[in-house]
Amino acid sequence: MENRLKRKARRVPLDKPARRSGSVARQGFGFEMPPDPELVQIYFDQKGFAGQAPVFFKFYDDANWRSPRGTLYRNWKTLATDWIFNYQQDLKLQKRLRCNRSGFFSL
């Protein structure tokens, strides 16, 4: 009798639905381009920067959701995450400059 290896069945958790192709599987992940302004507002509100949502949307809407090279962006949530990160860095820089101007760090 030969010793053959059995194939194992791929296990799929019961609480996770199987992946489907098409636009239904991509909803909610940021692939809808251009995004719905309400979804952008909700995303920025969840991140704690609700005031930046209209600025972000207007900036990319004016650019027709295209990069400087002219290619279409594929995921608006990636752009929003980068926007929030850059905004936070700018806030930190402004705070440091204000402290430096006020003489807080001077000896």
N, CA, C and O atoms as a GROMACS GRO file, in nm:
protein
  428
    1MET      N    1   0.083  -0.117   0.000
    1MET     CA    2   0.000   0.000   0.000
    1MET      C    3   0.088   0.124   0.000
    1MET      O    4   0.182   0.135   0.079
    2GLU      N    5   0.058   0.216  -0.087
    2GLU     CA    6   0.138   0.338  -0.098
    2GLU      C    7   0.099   0.436   0.011
    2GLU      O    8  -0.016   0.443   0.055
    3ASN      N    9   0.199   0.512   0.053
    3ASN     CA   10   0.174   0.615   0.153
    3ASN      C   11   0.153   0.747   0.080
    3ASN      O   12   0.249   0.818   0.050
    4ARG      N   13   0.031   0.779   0.052
    4ARG     CA   14   0.000   0.901  -0.021
    4ARG      C   15  -0.040   1.011   0.077
    4ARG      O   16  -0.103   0.987   0.180
    5LEU      N   17   0.001   1.132   0.041
    5LEU     CA   18  -0.039   1.246   0.122
    5LEU      C   19  -0.181   1.288   0.085
    5LEU      O   20  -0.216   1.298  -0.033
    6LYS      N   21  -0.258   1.312   0.185
    6LYS     CA   22  -0.394   1.358   0.159
    6LYS      C   23  -0.393   1.508   0.140
    6LYS      O   24  -0.315   1.579   0.203
    7ARG      N   25  -0.479   1.554   0.054
    7ARG     CA   26  -0.496   1.698   0.036
    7ARG      C   27  -0.584   1.750   0.147
    7ARG      O   28  -0.685   1.690   0.182
    8LYS      N   29  -0.544   1.861   0.202
    8LYS     CA   30  -0.624   1.922   0.308
    8LYS      C   31  -0.722   2.019   0.246
    8LYS      O   32  -0.689   2.093   0.153
    9ALA      N   33  -0.840   2.018   0.298
    9ALA     CA   34  -0.941   2.112   0.251
    9ALA      C   35  -0.909   2.251   0.305
    9ALA      O   36  -0.865   2.267   0.419
   10ARG      N   37  -0.931   2.347   0.223
   10ARG     CA   38  -0.910   2.485   0.266
   10ARG      C   39  -1.020   2.524   0.362
   10ARG      O   40  -1.139   2.509   0.332
   11ARG      N   41  -0.980   2.573   0.477
   11ARG     CA   42  -1.079   2.609   0.578
   11ARG      C   43  -1.114   2.756   0.566
   11ARG      O   44  -1.027   2.843   0.559
   12VAL      N   45  -1.242   2.782   0.566
   12VAL     CA   46  -1.292   2.919   0.560
   12VAL      C   47  -1.372   2.943   0.687
   12VAL      O   48  -1.465   2.869   0.716
   13PRO      N   49  -1.336   3.047   0.763
   13PRO     CA   50  -1.413   3.075   0.883
   13PRO      C   51  -1.560   3.101   0.850
   13PRO      O   52  -1.592   3.163   0.749
   14LEU      N   53  -1.646   3.054   0.936
   14LEU     CA   54  -1.790   3.068   0.911
   14LEU      C   55  -1.838   3.211   0.924
   14LEU      O   56  -1.936   3.250   0.860
   15ASP      N   57  -1.770   3.292   1.007
   15ASP     CA   58  -1.816   3.428   1.027
   15ASP      C   59  -1.772   3.523   0.916
   15ASP      O   60  -1.820   3.636   0.909
   16LYS      N   61  -1.682   3.480   0.830
   16LYS     CA   62  -1.636   3.563   0.719
   16LYS      C   63  -1.699   3.516   0.589
   16LYS      O   64  -1.689   3.398   0.555
   17PRO      N   65  -1.764   3.607   0.516
   17PRO     CA   66  -1.820   3.566   0.387
   17PRO      C   67  -1.707   3.549   0.285
   17PRO      O   68  -1.601   3.610   0.296
   18ALA      N   69  -1.732   3.466   0.188
   18ALA     CA   70  -1.634   3.444   0.083
   18ALA      C   71  -1.618   3.570   0.000
   18ALA      O   72  -1.712   3.647  -0.016
   19ARG      N   73  -1.499   3.591  -0.052
   19ARG     CA   74  -1.473   3.709  -0.135
   19ARG      C   75  -1.545   3.698  -0.267
   19ARG      O   76  -1.547   3.592  -0.332
   20ARG      N   77  -1.604   3.807  -0.305
   20ARG     CA   78  -1.672   3.811  -0.434
   20ARG      C   79  -1.601   3.912  -0.523
   20ARG      O   80  -1.550   4.014  -0.476
   21SER      N   81  -1.598   3.884  -0.648
   21SER     CA   82  -1.538   3.979  -0.740
   21SER      C   83  -1.640   4.086  -0.776
   21SER      O   84  -1.760   4.068  -0.755
   22GLY      N   85  -1.592   4.194  -0.828
   22GLY     CA   86  -1.682   4.300  -0.869
   22GLY      C   87  -1.686   4.414  -0.769
   22GLY      O   88  -1.611   4.416  -0.672
   23SER      N   89  -1.776   4.507  -0.795
   23SER     CA   90  -1.782   4.628  -0.714
   23SER      C   91  -1.842   4.604  -0.576
   23SER      O   92  -1.817   4.682  -0.485
   24VAL      N   93  -1.921   4.501  -0.560
   24VAL     CA   94  -1.983   4.474  -0.431
   24VAL      C   95  -1.877   4.444  -0.326
   24VAL      O   96  -1.889   4.487  -0.212
   25ALA      N   97  -1.773   4.371  -0.363
   25ALA     CA   98  -1.668   4.333  -0.269
   25ALA      C   99  -1.583   4.453  -0.231
   25ALA      O  100  -1.516   4.449  -0.128
   26ARG      N  101  -1.584   4.558  -0.310
   26ARG     CA  102  -1.497   4.673  -0.285
   26ARG      C  103  -1.564   4.786  -0.209
   26ARG      O  104  -1.497   4.883  -0.174
   27GLN      N  105  -1.690   4.778  -0.182
   27GLN     CA  106  -1.760   4.886  -0.114
   27GLN      C  107  -1.708   4.900   0.028
   27GLN      O  108  -1.689   4.801   0.100
   28GLY      N  109  -1.684   5.024   0.067
   28GLY     CA  110  -1.640   5.050   0.202
   28GLY      C  111  -1.490   5.047   0.222
   28GLY      O  112  -1.443   5.077   0.332
   29PHE      N  113  -1.415   5.012   0.120
   29PHE     CA  114  -1.271   5.003   0.133
   29PHE      C  115  -1.199   5.122   0.071
   29PHE      O  116  -1.076   5.130   0.078
   30GLY      N  117  -1.273   5.213   0.010
   30GLY     CA  118  -1.213   5.333  -0.046
   30GLY      C  119  -1.189   5.328  -0.194
   30GLY      O  120  -1.126   5.418  -0.250
   31PHE      N  121  -1.237   5.224  -0.261
   31PHE     CA  122  -1.212   5.211  -0.404
   31PHE      C  123  -1.314   5.281  -0.492
   31PHE      O  124  -1.297   5.288  -0.613
   32GLU      N  125  -1.421   5.334  -0.432
   32GLU     CA  126  -1.522   5.404  -0.511
   32GLU      C  127  -1.466   5.540  -0.548
   32GLU      O  128  -1.444   5.624  -0.460
   33MET      N  129  -1.444   5.564  -0.674
   33MET     CA  130  -1.385   5.690  -0.718
   33MET      C  131  -1.478   5.758  -0.816
   33MET      O  132  -1.523   5.692  -0.910
   34PRO      N  133  -1.510   5.882  -0.801
   34PRO     CA  134  -1.481   5.967  -0.684
   34PRO      C  135  -1.569   5.926  -0.568
   34PRO      O  136  -1.678   5.871  -0.588
   35PRO      N  137  -1.522   5.952  -0.447
   35PRO     CA  138  -1.599   5.908  -0.330
   35PRO      C  139  -1.719   5.997  -0.303
   35PRO      O  140  -1.728   6.110  -0.352
   36ASP      N  141  -1.809   5.944  -0.227
   36ASP     CA  142  -1.926   6.019  -0.183
   36ASP      C  143  -1.879   6.117  -0.074
   36ASP      O  144  -1.813   6.074   0.021
   37PRO      N  145  -1.911   6.246  -0.084
   37PRO     CA  146  -1.866   6.343   0.016
   37PRO      C  147  -1.906   6.307   0.159
   37PRO      O  148  -1.833   6.336   0.254
   38GLU      N  149  -2.023   6.244   0.175
   38GLU     CA  150  -2.067   6.204   0.308
   38GLU      C  151  -1.975   6.097   0.368
   38GLU      O  152  -1.947   6.099   0.487
   39LEU      N  153  -1.928   6.004   0.283
   39LEU     CA  154  -1.836   5.901   0.331
   39LEU      C  155  -1.703   5.961   0.373
   39LEU      O  156  -1.642   5.918   0.471
   40VAL      N  157  -1.658   6.061   0.297
   40VAL     CA  158  -1.533   6.130   0.332
   40VAL      C  159  -1.550   6.200   0.466
   40VAL      O  160  -1.461   6.195   0.551
   41GLN      N  161  -1.664   6.266   0.485
   41GLN     CA  162  -1.690   6.336   0.611
   41GLN      C  163  -1.691   6.239   0.729
   41GLN      O  164  -1.634   6.267   0.834
   42ILE      N  165  -1.756   6.125   0.711
   42ILE     CA  166  -1.761   6.024   0.817
   42ILE      C  167  -1.621   5.973   0.849
   42ILE      O  168  -1.586   5.958   0.966
   43TYR      N  169  -1.541   5.947   0.746
   43TYR     CA  170  -1.406   5.894   0.767
   43TYR      C  171  -1.320   5.993   0.846
   43TYR      O  172  -1.252   5.955   0.941
   44PHE      N  173  -1.323   6.120   0.806
   44PHE     CA  174  -1.244   6.221   0.876
   44PHE      C  175  -1.296   6.243   1.018
   44PHE      O  176  -1.218   6.267   1.110
   45ASP      N  177  -1.427   6.234   1.037
   45ASP     CA  178  -1.485   6.248   1.170
   45ASP      C  179  -1.438   6.135   1.261
   45ASP      O  180  -1.408   6.158   1.378
   46GLN      N  181  -1.432   6.013   1.209
   46GLN     CA  182  -1.385   5.899   1.286
   46GLN      C  183  -1.238   5.915   1.327
   46GLN      O  184  -1.197   5.869   1.433
   47LYS      N  185  -1.162   5.981   1.243
   47LYS     CA  186  -1.020   6.001   1.272
   47LYS      C  187  -0.995   6.124   1.360
   47LYS      O  188  -0.883   6.147   1.404
   48GLY      N  189  -1.100   6.203   1.384
   48GLY     CA  190  -1.088   6.319   1.471
   48GLY      C  191  -1.049   6.447   1.399
   48GLY      O  192  -1.005   6.542   1.464
   49PHE      N  193  -1.062   6.452   1.270
   49PHE     CA  194  -1.027   6.570   1.191
   49PHE      C  195  -1.140   6.607   1.096
   49PHE      O  196  -1.120   6.621   0.976
   50ALA      N  197  -1.259   6.623   1.151
   50ALA     CA  198  -1.378   6.649   1.070
   50ALA      C  199  -1.366   6.779   0.990
   50ALA      O  200  -1.422   6.789   0.881
   51GLY      N  201  -1.294   6.877   1.041
   51GLY     CA  202  -1.279   7.004   0.971
   51GLY      C  203  -1.196   6.994   0.845
   51GLY      O  204  -1.204   7.082   0.759
   52GLN      N  205  -1.117   6.891   0.832
   52GLN     CA  206  -1.032   6.875   0.714
   52GLN      C  207  -1.102   6.804   0.598
   52GLN      O  208  -1.051   6.804   0.486
   53ALA      N  209  -1.216   6.743   0.623
   53ALA     CA  210  -1.286   6.667   0.518
   53ALA      C  211  -1.324   6.754   0.398
   53ALA      O  212  -1.295   6.714   0.285
   54PRO      N  213  -1.387   6.872   0.418
   54PRO     CA  214  -1.421   6.952   0.300
   54PRO      C  215  -1.297   7.004   0.225
   54PRO      O  216  -1.298   7.015   0.103
   55VAL      N  217  -1.193   7.035   0.300
   55VAL     CA  218  -1.070   7.084   0.237
   55VAL      C  219  -1.008   6.973   0.151
   55VAL      O  220  -0.968   6.996   0.037
   56PHE      N  221  -1.002   6.852   0.208
   56PHE     CA  222  -0.949   6.736   0.135
   56PHE      C  223  -1.031   6.709   0.010
   56PHE      O  224  -0.976   6.692  -0.099
   57PHE      N  225  -1.165   6.705   0.026
   57PHE     CA  226  -1.251   6.672  -0.087
   57PHE      C  227  -1.239   6.775  -0.198
   57PHE      O  228  -1.229   6.739  -0.315
   58LYS      N  229  -1.239   6.903  -0.162
   58LYS     CA  230  -1.228   7.009  -0.263
   58LYS      C  231  -1.095   7.003  -0.336
   58LYS      O  232  -1.090   7.020  -0.458
   59PHE      N  233  -0.985   6.978  -0.261
   59PHE     CA  234  -0.853   6.972  -0.322
   59PHE      C  235  -0.847   6.864  -0.429
   59PHE      O  236  -0.803   6.889  -0.541
   60TYR      N  237  -0.890   6.742  -0.395
   60TYR     CA  238  -0.882   6.632  -0.491
   60TYR      C  239  -0.992   6.638  -0.595
   60TYR      O  240  -0.973   6.590  -0.707
   61ASP      N  241  -1.107   6.696  -0.562
   61ASP     CA  242  -1.212   6.711  -0.662
   61ASP      C  243  -1.171   6.812  -0.769
   61ASP      O  244  -1.200   6.793  -0.887
   62ASP      N  245  -1.103   6.919  -0.727
   62ASP     CA  246  -1.053   7.016  -0.824
   62ASP      C  247  -0.947   6.954  -0.916
   62ASP      O  248  -0.931   6.996  -1.030
   63ALA      N  249  -0.875   6.854  -0.864
   63ALA     CA  250  -0.774   6.785  -0.945
   63ALA      C  251  -0.834   6.665  -1.020
   63ALA      O  252  -0.761   6.586  -1.079
   64ASN      N  253  -0.967   6.652  -1.017
   64ASN     CA  254  -1.039   6.541  -1.083
   64ASN      C  255  -0.991   6.405  -1.036
   64ASN      O  256  -0.995   6.308  -1.112
   65TRP      N  257  -0.947   6.397  -0.910
   65TRP     CA  258  -0.901   6.272  -0.849
   65TRP      C  259  -0.790   6.208  -0.931
   65TRP      O  260  -0.783   6.086  -0.948
   66ARG      N  261  -0.702   6.295  -0.981
   66ARG     CA  262  -0.586   6.251  -1.058
   66ARG      C  263  -0.458   6.299  -0.992
   66ARG      O  264  -0.455   6.403  -0.926
   67SER      N  265  -0.351   6.222  -1.012
   67SER     CA  266  -0.220   6.259  -0.958
   67SER      C  267  -0.162   6.371  -1.044
   67SER      O  268  -0.215   6.402  -1.151
   68PRO      N  269  -0.054   6.433  -0.999
   68PRO     CA  270   0.009   6.536  -1.082
   68PRO      C  271   0.052   6.485  -1.220
   68PRO      O  272   0.062   6.563  -1.315
   69ARG      N  273   0.076   6.357  -1.231
   69ARG     CA  274   0.113   6.299  -1.361
   69ARG      C  275  -0.008   6.268  -1.448
   69ARG      O  276   0.006   6.238  -1.567
   70GLY      N  277  -0.127   6.277  -1.391
   70GLY     CA  278  -0.249   6.257  -1.470
   70GLY      C  279  -0.313   6.121  -1.453
   70GLY      O  280  -0.416   6.094  -1.516
   71THR      N  281  -0.257   6.033  -1.371
   71THR     CA  282  -0.318   5.902  -1.351
   71THR      C  283  -0.425   5.912  -1.244
   71THR      O  284  -0.413   5.988  -1.148
   72LEU      N  285  -0.531   5.834  -1.262
   72LEU     CA  286  -0.640   5.832  -1.165
   72LEU      C  287  -0.594   5.766  -1.035
   72LEU      O  288  -0.522   5.667  -1.036
   73TYR      N  289  -0.638   5.823  -0.924
   73TYR     CA  290  -0.612   5.759  -0.796
   73TYR      C  291  -0.706   5.640  -0.784
   73TYR      O  292  -0.816   5.642  -0.839
   74ARG      N  293  -0.662   5.536  -0.712
   74ARG     CA  294  -0.741   5.415  -0.700
   74ARG      C  295  -0.812   5.402  -0.566
   74ARG      O  296  -0.915   5.335  -0.557
   75ASN      N  297  -0.757   5.466  -0.460
   75ASN     CA  298  -0.814   5.448  -0.327
   75ASN      C  299  -0.812   5.581  -0.253
   75ASN      O  300  -0.706   5.632  -0.219
   76TRP      N  301  -0.929   5.636  -0.228
   76TRP     CA  302  -0.936   5.766  -0.163
   76TRP      C  303  -0.900   5.758  -0.016
   76TRP      O  304  -0.857   5.858   0.041
   77LYS      N  305  -0.917   5.643   0.048
   77LYS     CA  306  -0.884   5.631   0.190
   77LYS      C  307  -0.732   5.639   0.211
   77LYS      O  308  -0.687   5.690   0.314
   78THR      N  309  -0.656   5.590   0.118
   78THR     CA  310  -0.511   5.604   0.126
   78THR      C  311  -0.473   5.751   0.118
   78THR      O  312  -0.387   5.798   0.192
   79LEU      N  313  -0.536   5.823   0.027
   79LEU     CA  314  -0.512   5.967   0.015
   79LEU      C  315  -0.551   6.039   0.142
   79LEU      O  316  -0.481   6.129   0.188
   80ALA      N  317  -0.665   6.000   0.200
   80ALA     CA  318  -0.712   6.065   0.322
   80ALA      C  319  -0.618   6.039   0.439
   80ALA      O  320  -0.592   6.128   0.519
   81THR      N  321  -0.567   5.918   0.449
   81THR     CA  322  -0.472   5.885   0.556
   81THR      C  323  -0.346   5.968   0.543
   81THR      O  324  -0.296   6.021   0.642
   82ASP      N  325  -0.294   5.979   0.422
   82ASP     CA  326  -0.176   6.063   0.398
   82ASP      C  327  -0.206   6.210   0.430
   82ASP      O  328  -0.122   6.280   0.487
   83TRP      N  329  -0.324   6.255   0.393
   83TRP     CA  330  -0.365   6.394   0.419
   83TRP      C  331  -0.364   6.421   0.569
   83TRP      O  332  -0.311   6.522   0.615
   84ILE      N  333  -0.424   6.330   0.646
   84ILE     CA  334  -0.430   6.346   0.791
   84ILE      C  335  -0.291   6.344   0.852
   84ILE      O  336  -0.261   6.425   0.940
   85PHE      N  337  -0.206   6.254   0.807
   85PHE     CA  338  -0.069   6.247   0.858
   85PHE      C  339   0.005   6.378   0.831
   85PHE      O  340   0.069   6.432   0.921
   86ASN      N  341  -0.004   6.428   0.709
   86ASN     CA  342   0.064   6.553   0.674
   86ASN      C  343   0.007   6.671   0.753
   86ASN      O  344   0.081   6.761   0.792
   87TYR      N  345  -0.123   6.670   0.777
   87TYR     CA  346  -0.186   6.776   0.855
   87TYR      C  347  -0.134   6.773   1.000
   87TYR      O  348  -0.105   6.878   1.058
   88GLN      N  349  -0.124   6.653   1.056
   88GLN     CA  350  -0.071   6.640   1.192
   88GLN      C  351   0.073   6.690   1.200
   88GLN      O  352   0.110   6.758   1.296
   89GLN      N  353   0.154   6.656   1.102
   89GLN     CA  354   0.293   6.699   1.100
   89GLN      C  355   0.301   6.852   1.088
   89GLN      O  356   0.387   6.915   1.151
   90ASP      N  357   0.213   6.910   1.009
   90ASP     CA  358   0.210   7.055   0.993
   90ASP      C  359   0.171   7.123   1.124
   90ASP      O  360   0.227   7.226   1.160
   91LEU      N  361   0.074   7.065   1.195
   91LEU     CA  362   0.034   7.119   1.326
   91LEU      C  363   0.151   7.116   1.425
   91LEU      O  364   0.173   7.212   1.499
   92LYS      N  365   0.225   7.005   1.426
   92LYS     CA  366   0.340   6.994   1.515
   92LYS      C  367   0.446   7.098   1.481
   92LYS      O  368   0.505   7.159   1.570
   93LEU      N  369   0.470   7.119   1.353
   93LEU     CA  370   0.569   7.217   1.310
   93LEU      C  371   0.526   7.358   1.351
   93LEU      O  372   0.606   7.435   1.402
   94GLN      N  373   0.399   7.391   1.330
   94GLN     CA  374   0.349   7.522   1.368
   94GLN      C  375   0.362   7.544   1.519
   94GLN      O  376   0.395   7.653   1.563
   95LYS      N  377   0.336   7.441   1.596
   95LYS     CA  378   0.347   7.452   1.742
   95LYS      C  379   0.492   7.478   1.783
   95LYS      O  380   0.520   7.563   1.868
   96ARG      N  381   0.586   7.404   1.720
   96ARG     CA  382   0.727   7.426   1.750
   96ARG      C  383   0.773   7.566   1.713
   96ARG      O  384   0.848   7.629   1.787
   97LEU      N  385   0.726   7.615   1.599
   97LEU     CA  386   0.764   7.750   1.556
   97LEU      C  387   0.708   7.855   1.650
   97LEU      O  388   0.776   7.953   1.681
   98ARG      N  389   0.583   7.836   1.696
   98ARG     CA  390   0.525   7.931   1.792
   98ARG      C  391   0.604   7.932   1.922
   98ARG      O  392   0.629   8.038   1.980
   99CYS      N  393   0.643   7.813   1.968
   99CYS     CA  394   0.720   7.804   2.093
   99CYS      C  395   0.856   7.870   2.076
   99CYS      O  396   0.904   7.938   2.166
  100ASN      N  397   0.917   7.852   1.962
  100ASN     CA  398   1.048   7.913   1.936
  100ASN      C  399   1.039   8.066   1.930
  100ASN      O  400   1.127   8.136   1.980
  101ARG      N  401   0.933   8.116   1.869
  101ARG     CA  402   0.915   8.260   1.858
  101ARG      C  403   0.885   8.324   1.994
  101ARG      O  404   0.925   8.438   2.020
  102SER      N  405   0.816   8.252   2.080
  102SER     CA  406   0.780   8.309   2.210
  102SER      C  407   0.896   8.302   2.309
  102SER      O  408   0.886   8.356   2.419
  103GLY      N  409   1.004   8.236   2.271
  103GLY     CA  410   1.120   8.228   2.360
  103GLY      C  411   1.108   8.119   2.463
  103GLY      O  412   1.182   8.118   2.562
  104PHE      N  413   1.017   8.026   2.443
  104PHE     CA  414   0.997   7.918   2.538
  104PHE      C  415   1.123   7.833   2.553
  104PHE      O  416   1.156   7.791   2.664
  105PHE      N  417   1.194   7.808   2.441
  105PHE     CA  418   1.311   7.724   2.446
  105PHE      C  419   1.441   7.804   2.456
  105PHE      O  420   1.549   7.745   2.459
  106SER      N  421   1.433   7.934   2.461
  106SER     CA  422   1.557   8.012   2.468
  106SER      C  423   1.612   8.011   2.610
  106SER      O  424   1.537   8.003   2.707
  107LEU      N  425   1.743   8.019   2.619
  107LEU     CA  426   1.808   8.016   2.752
  107LEU      C  427   1.823   8.152   2.810
  107LEU      O  428   1.876   8.166   2.921
   0.00000   0.00000   0.00000
